[in-house]
Structure formats: C-alpha cells, structure tokens
Amino acid sequence: MAIAINYLLPFESRFGYDLRWPVERGYIEQFRQQIVEDLNGVVLDLQDSTYKDLPEKSTLTDALELTGATNNAQVYYKRNLLTLKELPGNTFDCIVFTHSLHTAYNFKTVMHHCRRVLKPGGTLFLTVPGKGEWNNPWYWSFTADEIRRLLVKIFSEGSVQLESLGNADVAVAYLYGLELTSVDQNKLSYHDPEYQVMHTIRVTT
C-alpha cells in the first residue's frame, strides 16, 4: 500500500464503512470463520450493522454448511443490544459478538447480560476495536489490558483468550478510510502490539 501521508483528511470519513468493507473487516471475517468449528448447541449471533442489508441467513450459518460441520448449531440473530436484557438466563451455549460492544454506552451492562444468558461452560466470541476509533456511534475503544481486565472481572470463573491484531500499515489504511481490498493481504497477518487495530477474544464460562 502506498499512501501520501501529507493528506489531512481521510478518503472516507467513516473508516471505510461507507464502502461496506473497511480494513478491519478482514480480521472480523477471518475470526468468524475460525470459530465455526467451535460453535455448538444454541448460538446467539449479535451481528453488527455491516450485516443489516444481508439476508437473515448469515455468514456463520453459511460457513457451517460450507465446512461440513456436524455440530448442528442452532443460530439465532439479534442486532439490537437493548433486547439482551429480555433474554432468559442460562440459555445459550455460544455468543458471537463481533464489533458492536463499542457502540453501547453502558458496555459493562451489556457484558453482564452476556454472562447471564450464557450457560455454564458456554463461550463468548468477541471482537472489539483497539485504540484509535472516533465519531458516532462509537463510544469506546480498548487497549488489550483494558478489555482483558474487564472480562476477567465479569467472567470471574472463566478463562479469557485475547489476540491483538494490526500493524502500522493497516492502522494508516484504516484511519484514511480505505477499503479492505486496497491493503496487501499478506500485511494483514503481521501483528505489532504497538498498533492494536482490533482484538479478538474467546471467553469460556
């Protein structure tokens, strides 16, 4: 990727989301594909707004079919985090929560509800933005230590596995609002802890 660093304004002001597939979407889709084999039982997929124009049969269900998975996961979809409080406790074996937590002002309350609706031994698959996102409707961004400490406190008896993704090249492309296709795919696999574009997390209760 070659970018003239003397540009004061981004090429797209919403970090590439108006182009549908921003740079970070590569990490999110990769994560969603990686967890397919780990999904089982009753799954709650808290989809982010990127999927609002897609049919209700999402990438998770498609991936289950394409990989020939035999775990027969039942996937339910929700795109309104406010409805979490209406769900009964100890209901879901897995929750897939990709890139929406930062849009909830009371994000700690949302995490407590995720803990409540998960069955004992259930798993939360979560992605959150690293430091550096701004503008509405993003209230928060997180360092690795911040989100890890939060999750350890809420899921006190669980285990938290976290991986930080990104590097300087990806961070610059993201801030300029470039689309995923403009970034060398080989560079997406190099991760520098000083440039945490996003975090992927697995929490087991």
N, C-alpha and C positions, 0 to 999 in steps of 0.2 A: 504494500500500500504506500502510495506517495501522496502526502498532503502538504500543502503550503501552510506553514504554521503562522504566517502573518495575517490570516483571516481572523477578524474579531467576532464574527457571527457564525453560528453553525449553518450548515447547508439545510438542515431540517431541525426546527426548534423543539421538537418533542422526542429527541434522541432516536429518531428513525421510526417511531411508532406510526406516524402518518404514512410511512412507506410499507407498513404492515409487518415487516420482519427486520427489526433493529438488530444490531450486532449481538446483544446479549441473548437473543432468541436462539442462537446456535447452541449455547450452553444449556438453555432450558429444554430444548427439544432432545438434546443428547441425554440429559438426565431422565426425561420422561421415558425414553426408550430403554435406558439402562435398568430401570426399576420394574419393567414389565414382568420379568420372571419372578419378582418378589411379591407381586400382588396376589392376594388370596382372600377368599371369603367375601365379605361385604365391604365395598370400597366407596369412599366419598371423594369425588374429584372436584375440588374447589378451583374451577377454571378461572384464569384471569381474562381480562377483557379482550385479549387478542383473539379469543375463540368465539366472540359474540356473533360473528357472521357465519360460523361454521354450523353444520347440522349437529343435532344432539349426539350423534354417534361420533365420539371424539377420537383423537389420536391414540388414546390409551386402549380403547376397545379395538380399534383397527390394528394396533400393534399386537394385542393378544391373539388376534386371528392370524396375522401375518407370521408370527413366530411359532405358531402351533402350540402355544402354551396350554397346559392341561389343568391348570388350577381353577378353571371355571369361576373366575371372579365376577361378582355382580357389581357393576359400576353404576353409581348414582351421581348426578351432576348438580352442582349449585354454583351460581355466580353472584349471589348476594350474601355477603358475610354476615349481615344482620340476622339472617334466618338460622344461623348456627345455634343461637340460644333456644330455639324452638325444638331442636332435635333431642330425642331421648338419650340418656347416658348409656355407656357401655354398649353401643350399637355397631360400631364399625371396626373391622379388622385392620383397615388401612385408610389413611387420609393422604391424598395427593394435593398439595397446596403450593402451586407454582406462581410466584411473583404477584401476590396480591396483598400480603401482610402489610407492606409499607403504605398501602392506601387506606388502612384502618387507623383512625386517630387513637382509638383505645386498643392498640395492638396486643397489649398484655392480656386484656379480657378475651380477645379472640383466641389467644393461645391457651388460656384456661378452659375455654369451651372445647377446643380440640382435644385437650387432655380428658375432659369429662366424657366426650362421646366415643372415645377410643375404648375398645375392650382391653382387659388385661392382656399383656403380650402383644398388643397392637403396635403398628408402626406409622409414624408421621413422616412423609416425604415432603420436604420443604425447600423452596428456593427464596432467597431474599437479596436485594441489591446491596452491593458494597458501598462504601463512602463515595459520594460524588453525584448523586441524583438530586435534582431540584425540580421545582414547579409543581403546580397542581396536576393530579390529585395525590402526589407523593408527599406524605407527611414525614417519612422516616427513611433513613438508610443506616446500615450497620457495619461495624467492624466485626471481624471474626470473633474477637473476645467478647464483644457486647452481646451478640446473639447467642453465643455458647453459654455465657453466664445466665442469661435469661431462661434458656431452655433447661439448663441443669436445675435451676431453682423451681421451675414449674413442674418438670418431669423428674422429681427428686429421686425416684427409684429407678429411673430409666437410664439408657445409655445414649449418648449423643455422638454421632459421627459427622464431622464437618469437613468440607473441602472448599477452599477459596480458589476462584478461577479468575483469570485475566492477566494482562501484562500491559506495558506502556502503549504498545501499538494498538491493542484492542481498546484501551481506555480512550485514546485520542480519537479513534474512529467513532466510538460511542458518543463522545462529547460533541463531535461535529455532526452527529445525526446521520451518519452513513448507514446504508443498508447492509445486511449480513453478507450479501453476495459481493460486496466491494472489498472484503477482507480476505486475505490469503488464508485458506482453511488450515494450512499447516501451522500458522501462527496461533490459532485458537487453542492448540494443545499445549502451548508453553505457558506456565503459570508463575508469576512473580508475586510473592507475598506483599510487596510494596504497592501493588496496583490491583486491589481486590475489586473487580468489577461486579462480581456476584458470589454468593455462597450456596452450595448445595448441601443439604443436611438430611440425615436419617436419625430419627428419634424412636427408640423402642421402649415401650412402657414396661 
